[in-house]
Amino acid sequence: MLTCAQMKPGPLKQFDPDRALVEAMRVFGERGYEAASLSELTAAMGIGKKSLYDTFGNKRSLFLQALEKYTQINTERIRSLLLAEGSPIRNLRSFIEQLRVQHSEPGSRGCLIGTCIADFDDGDEQVSAVFDQKLQQIEAVFAEALEQAREAGELSPETDIRDTASMLVCLTQGLALVGRVKGSPETVDRACTAMNNLLANL
């Protein structure tokens, strides 16, 4: 029997799993979960099907890991923008302006979360719970920024922070879908104006 010292280590991975996951995230974002084929995924990730299964599991498991990666990147980006130094409300307005520019561009792919939610019915309790968790993470960042705005006297003391944060999540998700489906700068502009008006009336 071979001892641990005599056993040969397994072959090293010939690809960067983190980079491959980012590429999978891009394909799911562009194609949606159902339409993204394994051949498209492996081609973008630069790996074979065996490597995909060995490293990430099946397509569903790969998607859940890509969704986790996407939410991590997206939440950190939103947090850095909204919780930057200066006026919290000004930061929120700057973030809305970035969304307006992003989703007005031709070929806007929207948000991975909103794009793929429709690919799963509510009977899939595991995936539904994951989507809910990811949206709550984004909502928590909005709530933190709004709380700072209230403490800075930029919002009314009576402002319901949680409800307003939830509304901002809905509006930004809707904006991302509008930009993906219609690609109309005028429609995106109107949605952003509505969000700015919401902030003005708080």
Secondary structure per residue as TSV (DSSP state, phi and psi in degrees):
chain	resnum	aa	ss	phi	psi
A	1	M	-	360.0	136.1
A	2	L	-	-74.7	138.5
A	3	T	-	-80.4	168.9
A	4	C	T	-59.1	-36.3
A	5	A	T	-68.8	-28.5
A	6	Q	T	-86.7	-18.1
A	7	M	S	-71.5	135.9
A	8	K	-	-80.9	137.9
A	9	P	-	-67.9	154.4
A	10	G	-	-67.1	163.2
A	11	P	-	-64.0	141.3
A	12	L	-	-70.4	147.8
A	13	K	-	-65.0	138.0
A	14	Q	S	-96.0	17.9
A	15	F	S	-148.4	163.5
A	16	D	-	-91.9	107.7
A	17	P	H	-57.8	-36.2
A	18	D	H	-67.3	-43.1
A	19	R	H	-66.4	-39.9
A	20	A	H	-62.3	-37.8
A	21	L	H	-66.2	-37.8
A	22	V	H	-62.8	-39.0
A	23	E	H	-67.4	-39.0
A	24	A	H	-63.0	-41.2
A	25	M	H	-57.0	-42.2
A	26	R	H	-64.8	-43.6
A	27	V	H	-64.8	-45.9
A	28	F	H	-61.3	-38.0
A	29	G	H	-66.0	-36.7
A	30	E	H	-79.8	-38.3
A	31	R	H	-104.6	-20.3
A	32	G	-	84.9	165.6
A	33	Y	T	-67.7	-50.5
A	34	E	T	-64.6	-42.7
A	35	A	T	-76.7	-20.9
A	36	A	-	-73.1	114.9
A	37	S	-	-89.2	160.0
A	38	L	H	-61.8	-36.4
A	39	S	H	-66.1	-38.5
A	40	E	H	-65.1	-42.5
A	41	L	H	-64.7	-48.6
A	42	T	H	-66.6	-35.6
A	43	A	H	-63.8	-45.2
A	44	A	H	-67.4	-37.0
A	45	M	H	-79.7	-15.2
A	46	G	T	71.8	33.3
A	47	I	-	-137.0	166.1
A	48	G	-	-89.8	170.5
A	49	K	H	-62.3	-36.7
A	50	K	H	-62.5	-43.2
A	51	S	H	-64.7	-36.5
A	52	L	H	-62.2	-50.1
A	53	Y	H	-65.7	-40.3
A	54	D	H	-65.8	-35.7
A	55	T	H	-95.3	-40.4
A	56	F	H	-115.4	-10.7
A	57	G	-	87.9	-151.2
A	58	N	S	-82.9	-176.5
A	59	K	H	-60.4	-41.7
A	60	R	H	-61.5	-46.1
A	61	S	H	-63.1	-41.5
A	62	L	H	-59.7	-43.3
A	63	F	H	-62.0	-44.8
A	64	L	H	-62.7	-36.9
A	65	Q	H	-70.3	-37.4
A	66	A	H	-66.0	-38.7
A	67	L	H	-64.4	-40.9
A	68	E	H	-61.8	-44.3
A	69	K	H	-64.2	-44.3
A	70	Y	H	-61.0	-46.7
A	71	T	H	-64.2	-39.0
A	72	Q	H	-60.5	-49.6
A	73	I	H	-64.2	-45.7
A	74	N	H	-68.1	-41.8
A	75	T	H	-65.8	-41.3
A	76	E	H	-63.6	-38.4
A	77	R	H	-64.8	-47.3
A	78	I	H	-62.0	-43.1
A	79	R	H	-61.3	-43.2
A	80	S	H	-64.3	-31.7
A	81	L	H	-79.2	-47.6
A	82	L	H	-75.5	-31.0
A	83	L	T	-103.6	19.6
A	84	A	S	-69.1	165.6
A	85	E	S	-63.4	154.8
A	86	G	S	105.7	-163.3
A	87	S	-	-69.4	122.8
A	88	P	H	-60.0	-39.8
A	89	I	H	-68.2	-39.2
A	90	R	H	-62.5	-38.0
A	91	N	H	-62.9	-41.4
A	92	L	H	-62.8	-42.8
A	93	R	H	-66.3	-37.1
A	94	S	H	-64.8	-38.8
A	95	F	H	-64.1	-43.3
A	96	I	H	-61.5	-38.7
A	97	E	H	-65.2	-38.3
A	98	Q	H	-63.2	-40.0
A	99	L	H	-64.0	-39.8
A	100	R	H	-59.8	-46.4
A	101	V	H	-64.7	-47.3
A	102	Q	H	-59.7	-47.7
A	103	H	H	-87.5	-2.6
A	104	S	H	-90.2	-14.2
A	105	E	S	-72.0	144.4
A	106	P	T	-59.1	137.8
A	107	G	T	79.5	15.9
A	108	S	-	-57.5	130.7
A	109	R	-	-98.4	2.6
A	110	G	-	72.6	-144.5
A	111	C	-	-119.4	133.5
A	112	L	H	-55.6	-39.2
A	113	I	H	-63.5	-53.8
A	114	G	H	-65.3	-36.0
A	115	T	H	-62.6	-39.1
A	116	C	H	-97.5	-12.1
A	117	I	H	-56.2	-41.8
A	118	A	T	-68.4	-14.6
A	119	D	T	-78.0	-10.4
A	120	F	S	-123.5	132.6
A	121	D	-	-84.8	167.6
A	122	D	T	-71.6	-4.3
A	123	G	T	-75.9	-17.2
A	124	D	-	-86.2	84.9
A	125	E	H	-63.9	-36.0
A	126	Q	H	-63.5	-50.6
A	127	V	H	-69.5	-38.1
A	128	S	H	-58.9	-41.4
A	129	A	H	-65.5	-36.8
A	130	V	H	-66.4	-45.9
A	131	F	H	-59.1	-44.4
A	132	D	H	-61.1	-42.2
A	133	Q	H	-62.8	-43.1
A	134	K	H	-66.4	-40.4
A	135	L	H	-66.3	-36.1
A	136	Q	H	-65.8	-34.3
A	137	Q	H	-63.5	-42.7
A	138	I	H	-67.7	-41.8
A	139	E	H	-59.6	-37.6
A	140	A	H	-63.7	-34.7
A	141	V	H	-68.4	-43.6
A	142	F	H	-59.1	-43.6
A	143	A	H	-62.3	-39.5
A	144	E	H	-64.7	-42.4
A	145	A	H	-65.7	-40.8
A	146	L	H	-66.7	-37.4
A	147	E	H	-63.4	-41.2
A	148	Q	H	-62.9	-39.5
A	149	A	H	-63.7	-40.1
A	150	R	H	-66.4	-42.1
A	151	E	H	-65.1	-29.5
A	152	A	T	-83.5	0.7
A	153	G	T	79.5	15.0
A	154	E	S	-91.0	-10.7
A	155	L	S	-128.3	155.0
A	156	S	-	-63.2	142.2
A	157	P	T	-59.3	-22.9
A	158	E	T	-84.9	-2.0
A	159	T	-	-59.7	129.0
A	160	D	-	-82.3	102.5
A	161	I	H	-62.3	-46.6
A	162	R	H	-65.6	-44.2
A	163	D	H	-63.9	-41.1
A	164	T	H	-66.4	-40.4
A	165	A	H	-62.9	-41.7
A	166	S	H	-62.7	-39.9
A	167	M	H	-65.4	-39.1
A	168	L	H	-64.8	-37.3
A	169	V	H	-61.5	-46.9
A	170	C	H	-61.7	-43.6
A	171	L	H	-67.3	-42.2
A	172	T	H	-70.0	-35.9
A	173	Q	H	-65.6	-42.5
A	174	G	H	-62.9	-40.2
A	175	L	H	-61.0	-42.7
A	176	A	H	-62.7	-40.1
A	177	L	H	-68.8	-40.0
A	178	V	H	-61.8	-44.6
A	179	G	H	-62.8	-35.1
A	180	R	H	-73.5	-42.5
A	181	V	H	-83.8	-48.5
A	182	K	T	-96.4	-33.7
A	183	G	-	60.0	28.4
A	184	S	-	-98.5	115.7
A	185	P	H	-58.4	-34.9
A	186	E	H	-65.4	-42.3
A	187	T	H	-66.2	-42.7
A	188	V	H	-63.4	-41.0
A	189	D	H	-59.0	-42.5
A	190	R	H	-64.7	-40.4
A	191	A	H	-64.9	-40.4
A	192	C	H	-68.4	-37.9
A	193	T	H	-61.2	-39.7
A	194	A	H	-63.2	-39.5
A	195	M	H	-67.4	-40.7
A	196	N	H	-64.9	-38.0
A	197	N	H	-65.1	-37.7
A	198	L	H	-58.7	-46.9
A	199	L	H	-63.6	-37.7
A	200	A	H	-65.8	-26.5
A	201	N	T	-95.8	2.5
A	202	L	-	-84.2	360.0
